[in-house]
Amino acid sequence: MAARNSTVKVTIHEAIKRGDKEITEITVRKPDVGALRGCSLSGLLTSNVDDIVMLLPRITTPMLTDVEVATLDPRDLVTFAGEIISFLT
């Protein structure tokens, strides 16, 4: 089995606006144990929204804020969930 990269770039459907800048591409890194603290592994593997919302600010560059994560397009949340699942399996 080939090793999975420790980071992946995700192009989001709806840009995140920060001041005069629009973010359309976010790098997601493989979570370490510290990033997973407080998250349910089974919740992440079943795409539980609360667990994904808790984890994303910890593993994204640029770092997404809680408000930005809460206002993501659902398609983008599903994409992030898929990448998280890929890292964990």
QUINORPE-V886225 format. One record per pair of residues at least 12 apart in sequence whose ideal C-beta (glycine too) atoms are under 8 Angstrom apart, sorted by the first residue. I is the first residue (numbers start at 1). J is the second residue. If there is no record, write none. Layout:
i: [I I]
j: [J J]
This chain:
i: [4 4 4 6 6 7 7 7 7 8 8 8 8 9 9 9 9 10 10 10 10 10 10 10 10 11 11 12 12 12 12 12 12 12 13 13 13 14 14 14 16 16 16 18 23 26 26 26 26 27 27 28 28 28 28 28 28 29 29 29 30 30 31 31 31 31 31 31 35 35 35 36 38 39 39 39 41 44 44 44 44 45 45 45 47 47 47 49 52 52 52 52 53 53 53 55 56 56 57 59]
j: [30 86 87 29 30 27 28 29 30 27 28 83 86 25 26 27 28 25 26 27 28 76 79 80 83 24 25 24 25 26 72 73 76 79 73 75 76 72 73 76 64 68 72 62 62 60 61 62 64 60 61 56 59 60 80 83 84 59 60 61 59 87 55 58 59 84 87 88 55 58 59 55 54 51 54 55 88 81 84 85 88 85 88 89 78 81 85 77 77 80 81 84 66 69 70 84 69 80 69 84]
